[in-house]
Amino acid sequence: MGLRHITVIGTGYVGLTTGACLASLGHRVVCADADEGKVERLRRAEVDILEPGLTEVVREGLESGRLQFVRDTRAAVEEAEVVFLCLPTPMGVGGAADLAAVEAVADEVRDRLPRGCTVVNKSTVPVGTAERVAALLGRPDVTVVSNPEFLREGHAVDDFLHPDRIVVGAADADAARLVADLYLDIDAPRVVTDTAGAELAKYAANFFLAMKLSFANNLATLCESLGANIDDVVAGIGHDPRIGGAFLKPGPGWGGSCLPKDTHALLRVCEESGVEFPLLRATIETNVEHQRRLVERVTAGCAGADGSLRGVRIGLLGLTFKAGTSDLRDSPALAIARLLRERGAELRAYDPALSELRPDLGDLLTITGTPLEAVDGARACVVLTEWPQFRDLDWEAVAGRLAAPLVYDFRNILDPARLDRAALTWEGIGRSLAMAS
């Protein structure tokens, strides 16, 4: 198999990683995006996304001449052998995936696609989308393939180049083989199926991960009730290879750019198909209830004489949905912040990946330049993102700034004994201070 001429439409998180990494494998790649400012920055190897290694692989592609960025989507596909659709599919009305961007691009390029071209859905889309795109294109000579991504934010480049599997769904065996072979010498199992199987595999994977996280958070609640240590319980079950320890760490709930929208989209698919899936619904509901319970704990420890948080300052450490990214999409930290704000709390927050907030968050909280500024005068400090630098804070200095010695560690990343030496009261998830010390 020779190297291919590939066009990637969309330079968001998935599109940019896909394009740059395919170029690093030797393919000629053109990435198209309608955002002129973004295209100009990418031509200078200026990457807006906080993702380890991505800037370097983009710069390498540009310097080699194998990677270029353009605005004209229609012109970008004219010489392509393979066109990847890496477009946003946000949560729409009723939880269904919004396919407007995918449909608009299909309409835009249908007449410019070369004969025999292969179109690849890389975006996370509902079952049946490949067939829908094929119908929108109306090109019997163009094959539509599903090739879902399984990229973790903070590890995307490594996940692309060293995946644990490559899933390809196609009705045509030759098209499936062509897409699988794009990954050249990457050593990973190939799962070749039909488009429905590939599309469902992506949703099923994210649902299962969300289910493990909801399970861990419910289990932590049970540990608190029974006097058990969640860390020990997870270790006791996680060594079983049938279970595994990944995604069994309790926290402030699950979020991010994928799990919330994909679980809701899958639930909508179930409803439309007439299939009852109570485990999926319970996974979503458990996440919402867990966040409410954590806010109840903060309220119980910090409420004023009237039992509310009205006028009570709370310092938040971490806003991104996880460490190693600047992504705020469906962040559980923001979900907690909104619930606290609804109860009247005044919120100040620090996150090492953020120097400013989106304008729509201005009424929610104030961003600060340092952790100490975030906790200054606060009745409690709440850790919501597992940034490692929070472990090494000067906790004596934090104690000196707080109005009350309360630290809610909703990521279980701090050393309770260290906080005890700083005269701070530590509260984690699924274990008591006595257990931890």
LOTOR-355302 format. One record per residue (C-alpha): chain; x negated, y, z negated. Coordinates in nm, 2 decimals. Each point is the difference from the previous one (the first is absolute). Layout:
  cadena      px      py      pz
       A       X       Y       Z
...
END
This chain:
  cadena      px      py      pz
       A    0.00    0.00    0.00
       A   -0.14    0.34    0.10
       A    0.03    0.33   -0.19
       A    0.32    0.19    0.06
       A    0.12    0.35    0.07
       A    0.23    0.07   -0.29
       A    0.23    0.29   -0.08
       A    0.12    0.06   -0.36
       A    0.30    0.23   -0.04
       A    0.00    0.17   -0.34
       A   -0.30    0.09   -0.21
       A    0.15   -0.04   -0.35
       A   -0.14   -0.24   -0.25
       A    0.06   -0.31    0.20
       A   -0.06    0.15    0.35
       A   -0.33    0.16   -0.08
       A   -0.14   -0.31   -0.18
       A    0.12   -0.22    0.29
       A   -0.15    0.22    0.27
       A   -0.33    0.06   -0.17
       A   -0.05   -0.36   -0.10
       A    0.09   -0.13    0.35
       A   -0.26    0.24    0.14
       A   -0.26   -0.14   -0.25
       A    0.07   -0.34    0.15
       A   -0.10    0.12    0.34
       A    0.33    0.09    0.16
       A    0.06    0.34    0.18
       A    0.27    0.17   -0.21
       A    0.20    0.31    0.06
       A    0.20    0.13   -0.30
       A    0.29    0.23    0.08
       A    0.18    0.22   -0.24
       A    0.24    0.30    0.05
       A   -0.16    0.20   -0.28
       A   -0.25    0.23    0.18
       A   -0.18    0.10   -0.32
       A   -0.05   -0.36   -0.11
       A   -0.13   -0.09    0.34
       A   -0.26    0.28   -0.01
       A   -0.11   -0.10   -0.35
       A   -0.04   -0.36    0.10
       A   -0.21    0.09    0.30
       A   -0.24    0.15   -0.25
       A    0.02   -0.31   -0.22
       A    0.20    0.19   -0.26
       A    0.23   -0.26   -0.16
       A    0.28    0.13   -0.22
       A    0.06   -0.34   -0.16
       A   -0.19   -0.10   -0.31
       A   -0.11   -0.34    0.10
       A   -0.34   -0.15   -0.07
       A   -0.20   -0.06    0.32
       A    0.26    0.14    0.24
       A   -0.19    0.32    0.08
       A   -0.31   -0.19    0.07
       A    0.17   -0.24    0.24
       A    0.17    0.29    0.18
       A   -0.33    0.18    0.04
       A   -0.17   -0.31    0.13
       A    0.28   -0.05    0.26
       A   -0.03    0.36    0.12
       A   -0.37   -0.01    0.02
       A    0.01   -0.33    0.20
       A    0.25    0.15    0.24
       A    0.24   -0.30   -0.07
       A    0.25    0.21   -0.20
       A    0.17    0.32    0.11
       A    0.30    0.20   -0.12
       A    0.26    0.17    0.22
       A    0.34    0.17   -0.03
       A    0.16   -0.11    0.33
       A    0.16   -0.33   -0.08
       A    0.13   -0.06    0.35
       A   -0.34    0.05    0.16
       A   -0.17   -0.21   -0.27
       A    0.18   -0.32    0.10
       A   -0.05    0.02    0.37
       A   -0.32   -0.21    0.00
       A    0.08   -0.21   -0.31
       A    0.00   -0.38    0.01
       A    0.14    0.00   -0.36
       A    0.21    0.27   -0.17
       A    0.03   -0.01   -0.38
       A    0.30    0.18   -0.16
       A   -0.11    0.12   -0.34
       A    0.28    0.23   -0.09
       A    0.18    0.09   -0.32
       A    0.31   -0.20   -0.09
       A    0.12    0.17   -0.32
       A    0.30   -0.09   -0.21
       A    0.31    0.12    0.17
       A    0.37    0.01   -0.10
       A    0.10   -0.29   -0.22
       A   -0.36   -0.12   -0.03
       A   -0.03   -0.11    0.37
       A   -0.32    0.07    0.18
       A    0.01    0.31    0.21
       A   -0.12   -0.10    0.35
       A    0.04    0.34    0.16
       A   -0.37    0.06    0.06
       A   -0.04   -0.35    0.15
       A    0.30    0.05    0.23
       A   -0.11    0.35    0.11
       A   -0.35   -0.12    0.10
       A    0.15   -0.30    0.19
       A    0.21    0.24    0.19
       A   -0.29    0.23    0.06
       A   -0.25   -0.25    0.15
       A    0.23   -0.25    0.18
       A   -0.07    0.14    0.34
       A   -0.38    0.04   -0.05
       A   -0.09   -0.34   -0.13
       A   -0.21   -0.19    0.25
       A    0.14   -0.32    0.15
       A   -0.08   -0.30   -0.22
       A   -0.07    0.21   -0.31
       A    0.06   -0.14   -0.34
       A    0.17    0.21   -0.27
       A   -0.08   -0.09   -0.36
       A    0.22    0.10   -0.30
       A   -0.25    0.06   -0.28
       A    0.25    0.20   -0.21
       A    0.21   -0.18   -0.26
       A    0.33   -0.05    0.17
       A    0.32   -0.20   -0.06
       A    0.05   -0.34    0.17
       A    0.12    0.06    0.36
       A   -0.20    0.31    0.06
       A   -0.23   -0.16    0.26
       A    0.30   -0.10    0.20
       A    0.15    0.35   -0.05
       A   -0.32    0.17    0.12
       A   -0.01   -0.23    0.30
       A    0.36    0.09    0.09
       A   -0.08    0.37   -0.04
       A   -0.30   -0.03    0.23
       A    0.21   -0.19    0.26
       A   -0.33   -0.13    0.15
       A    0.01   -0.38    0.07
       A   -0.37    0.03    0.09
       A   -0.09    0.13   -0.35
       A   -0.01   -0.24   -0.30
       A    0.07    0.12   -0.35
       A   -0.19   -0.17   -0.28
       A    0.02    0.03   -0.38
       A   -0.33    0.02   -0.18
       A    0.07    0.13   -0.36
       A   -0.27    0.16   -0.21
       A   -0.09   -0.12   -0.35
       A   -0.22    0.29   -0.11
       A   -0.05    0.11   -0.36
       A   -0.05    0.37   -0.05
       A   -0.35    0.04   -0.13
       A   -0.12   -0.32    0.18
       A    0.15    0.06    0.35
       A   -0.32   -0.02    0.20
       A   -0.12   -0.31   -0.18
       A    0.34   -0.16    0.03
       A    0.01    0.06    0.37
       A   -0.35   -0.13    0.07
       A    0.03   -0.29   -0.26
       A    0.36   -0.09   -0.01
       A    0.14   -0.31   -0.18
       A    0.23   -0.06    0.30
       A    0.09    0.14    0.34
       A    0.37   -0.04    0.08
       A    0.12    0.03    0.37
       A    0.35   -0.04    0.11
       A    0.09   -0.03    0.37
       A    0.24   -0.18    0.23
       A   -0.28   -0.04    0.26
       A   -0.30   -0.22   -0.09
       A   -0.24    0.19    0.22
       A    0.09    0.33   -0.16
       A   -0.04   -0.15   -0.35
       A   -0.34   -0.13    0.10
       A   -0.11    0.34    0.14
       A    0.09    0.18   -0.32
       A   -0.15   -0.26   -0.23
       A   -0.32    0.02    0.21
       A   -0.03    0.38   -0.05
       A   -0.14   -0.08   -0.34
       A   -0.31   -0.16    0.17
       A   -0.23   -0.17   -0.25
       A    0.21    0.08   -0.31
       A    0.01   -0.33   -0.20
       A    0.35   -0.03   -0.13
       A    0.30   -0.24    0.05
       A    0.22    0.09    0.29
       A    0.37   -0.04   -0.07
       A    0.18    0.00    0.34
       A    0.38    0.00    0.00
       A    0.29    0.17    0.16
       A    0.07    0.37   -0.05
       A    0.27   -0.06   -0.26
       A   -0.24   -0.22   -0.21
       A   -0.28    0.27    0.02
       A    0.24    0.28   -0.09
       A    0.15   -0.19   -0.29
       A   -0.34   -0.11   -0.13
       A   -0.10    0.36   -0.07
       A    0.32    0.08   -0.19
       A   -0.02   -0.33   -0.19
       A   -0.36    0.07   -0.10
       A    0.08    0.34   -0.15
       A    0.31   -0.13   -0.17
       A   -0.20   -0.27   -0.17
       A   -0.27    0.24   -0.12
       A    0.28    0.23   -0.14
       A    0.16   -0.30   -0.17
       A   -0.33   -0.09   -0.17
       A   -0.04    0.36   -0.13
       A    0.36    0.01   -0.13
       A   -0.05   -0.33   -0.16
       A   -0.32    0.12   -0.17
       A    0.18    0.31   -0.13
       A    0.29   -0.20   -0.14
       A   -0.24   -0.24   -0.15
       A   -0.18    0.29   -0.17
       A    0.32    0.11   -0.16
       A    0.06   -0.35   -0.13
       A   -0.36   -0.01   -0.14
       A    0.07    0.32   -0.19
       A    0.32   -0.15   -0.15
       A   -0.17   -0.33   -0.10
       A   -0.34    0.14   -0.11
       A   -0.19   -0.16    0.28
       A   -0.28    0.15    0.20
       A    0.08    0.05    0.37
       A   -0.37   -0.03    0.10
       A   -0.02   -0.34   -0.16
       A    0.33   -0.12    0.15
       A   -0.10    0.11    0.35
       A   -0.34   -0.17   -0.04
       A    0.18   -0.32   -0.12
       A    0.21   -0.01    0.32
       A   -0.22    0.17    0.25
       A   -0.27   -0.26    0.01
       A    0.26   -0.24    0.14
       A   -0.08    0.01    0.38
       A    0.37   -0.04    0.07
       A    0.07    0.33   -0.17
       A   -0.32    0.21    0.02
       A   -0.09    0.30   -0.21
       A    0.04    0.26    0.28
       A    0.29    0.25   -0.05
       A    0.07   -0.12   -0.35
       A   -0.13    0.31   -0.17
       A    0.27    0.21   -0.17
       A    0.02    0.37    0.07
       A    0.25    0.29    0.05
       A    0.18   -0.19    0.27
       A   -0.08   -0.07    0.37
       A    0.01    0.26    0.28
       A   -0.21    0.12    0.29
       A    0.06    0.03    0.37
       A    0.11   -0.36    0.05
       A    0.16   -0.19   -0.29
       A    0.30    0.22   -0.07
       A    0.10    0.06    0.36
       A   -0.06   -0.36    0.10
       A    0.19   -0.16   -0.28
       A    0.30    0.23    0.06
       A   -0.02   -0.07    0.37
       A   -0.01   -0.37   -0.06
       A    0.30    0.03   -0.23
       A    0.19    0.19    0.27
       A   -0.09   -0.28    0.25
       A    0.14   -0.26   -0.24
       A    0.32    0.20   -0.04
       A    0.04    0.03    0.37
       A   -0.07   -0.37    0.05
       A    0.25   -0.10   -0.27
       A   -0.28   -0.17   -0.21
       A    0.00    0.04   -0.37
       A   -0.35    0.05   -0.15
       A    0.05    0.08   -0.37
       A   -0.37   -0.03   -0.07
       A   -0.08    0.28    0.24
       A    0.27    0.23   -0.15
       A   -0.12   -0.09   -0.36
       A   -0.36    0.09    0.10
       A    0.11    0.35    0.10
       A    0.23    0.05   -0.30
       A   -0.27   -0.12   -0.24
       A   -0.24    0.26    0.13
       A    0.24    0.28   -0.06
       A    0.10   -0.12   -0.34
       A   -0.36   -0.05   -0.11
       A   -0.08    0.37    0.08
       A    0.30    0.11   -0.19
       A   -0.12   -0.20   -0.30
       A   -0.34    0.15    0.01
       A    0.15    0.35    0.00
       A    0.21   -0.10   -0.30
       A   -0.32   -0.09   -0.19
       A   -0.15    0.34    0.07
       A    0.32    0.17   -0.10
       A    0.02   -0.19   -0.32
       A   -0.35    0.11   -0.09
       A    0.01    0.36    0.12
       A    0.36    0.12   -0.02
       A    0.08    0.32   -0.19
       A    0.26    0.04   -0.28
       A    0.28   -0.02    0.25
       A   -0.12   -0.34    0.13
       A   -0.09    0.13    0.34
       A   -0.33    0.10    0.17
       A    0.13    0.35    0.07
       A   -0.31    0.23   -0.01
       A   -0.23   -0.28   -0.10
       A   -0.33    0.00    0.19
       A   -0.13   -0.33    0.13
       A   -0.34   -0.05    0.16
       A   -0.02   -0.25    0.29
       A   -0.32   -0.17    0.12
       A    0.04   -0.13    0.35
       A    0.27    0.07    0.26
       A   -0.10   -0.21    0.31
       A    0.18   -0.34    0.02
       A   -0.34   -0.17   -0.07
       A   -0.36    0.09   -0.04
       A   -0.22    0.04    0.30
       A    0.25    0.18    0.21
       A    0.16    0.35    0.03
       A    0.34   -0.15    0.10
       A    0.30    0.12   -0.20
       A    0.26   -0.18    0.20
       A    0.25   -0.17   -0.24
       A   -0.26    0.03   -0.28
       A    0.12   -0.16   -0.32
       A   -0.18    0.28   -0.18
       A    0.23    0.25    0.17
       A    0.30   -0.21   -0.08
       A   -0.10    0.01   -0.37
       A   -0.07    0.38    0.03
       A    0.35    0.06    0.15
       A    0.17   -0.19   -0.28
       A   -0.20    0.19   -0.27
       A    0.09    0.33    0.18
       A    0.37   -0.09    0.00
       A   -0.03   -0.02   -0.38
       A   -0.14    0.35   -0.01
       A   -0.37   -0.07   -0.04
       A   -0.26    0.25    0.12
       A   -0.25   -0.19    0.21
       A   -0.37    0.07    0.07
       A   -0.20   -0.25    0.19
       A   -0.34   -0.08    0.13
       A   -0.10   -0.24    0.27
       A   -0.36   -0.02    0.14
       A    0.13   -0.04    0.36
       A    0.22    0.30   -0.01
       A   -0.08    0.37   -0.01
       A    0.35    0.12    0.08
       A    0.35   -0.14    0.03
       A    0.25   -0.02    0.28
       A    0.22    0.30   -0.01
       A    0.31   -0.21   -0.08
       A   -0.17   -0.11   -0.33
       A   -0.06    0.35   -0.13
       A    0.31   -0.01   -0.22
       A   -0.09   -0.33   -0.14
       A   -0.34    0.06   -0.16
       A   -0.32    0.21    0.00
       A   -0.32   -0.14    0.14
       A   -0.32    0.07   -0.20
       A   -0.37    0.00    0.09
       A   -0.11   -0.22   -0.29
       A    0.14   -0.27   -0.23
       A   -0.04    0.23   -0.31
       A    0.21    0.27    0.17
       A    0.27   -0.25    0.06
       A    0.02   -0.10   -0.37
       A   -0.05    0.34   -0.15
       A    0.28    0.06   -0.25
       A    0.18   -0.32    0.10
       A    0.19   -0.21   -0.24
       A   -0.12   -0.32    0.18
       A   -0.24   -0.11    0.27
       A    0.15   -0.25    0.25
       A   -0.24   -0.20    0.22
       A    0.18   -0.09    0.32
       A   -0.27   -0.09    0.26
       A   -0.29   -0.24   -0.07
       A   -0.28    0.24    0.10
       A   -0.31   -0.15   -0.16
       A   -0.13    0.35   -0.10
       A    0.28    0.02   -0.26
       A   -0.17   -0.28   -0.20
       A   -0.31    0.22   -0.04
       A    0.18    0.32   -0.11
       A   -0.13    0.19   -0.31
       A    0.30   -0.12   -0.21
       A   -0.11    0.21   -0.30
       A    0.03    0.30    0.23
       A    0.34   -0.12    0.11
       A    0.11   -0.04   -0.36
       A   -0.11    0.35   -0.07
       A    0.23    0.13    0.28
       A    0.31   -0.21   -0.07
       A    0.27    0.14   -0.23
       A    0.06   -0.35   -0.12
       A   -0.23   -0.31    0.01
       A    0.21   -0.21    0.24
       A   -0.14   -0.18    0.30
       A    0.23   -0.22    0.21
       A   -0.22   -0.22    0.22
       A    0.24   -0.13    0.25
       A   -0.28   -0.17    0.20
       A   -0.17   -0.17   -0.29
       A   -0.33    0.13    0.11
       A   -0.12    0.17   -0.32
       A   -0.19   -0.15   -0.30
       A    0.23    0.03   -0.29
       A   -0.29   -0.02   -0.25
       A   -0.16    0.29    0.18
       A    0.31    0.21   -0.03
       A    0.04   -0.10   -0.37
       A   -0.35    0.14   -0.07
       A    0.12    0.33    0.16
       A    0.29    0.00   -0.24
       A    0.25   -0.06    0.28
       A    0.30   -0.24   -0.01
       A   -0.01   -0.23    0.30
       A    0.31   -0.17    0.15
       A   -0.04   -0.24    0.29
       A    0.23   -0.24    0.18
       A    0.06   -0.35   -0.12
       A   -0.23    0.02   -0.30
       A   -0.02    0.19   -0.33
       A   -0.30    0.19   -0.14
       A   -0.05   -0.27   -0.26
       A   -0.03   -0.26    0.27
       A   -0.24    0.21    0.21
       A   -0.23    0.08   -0.28
END
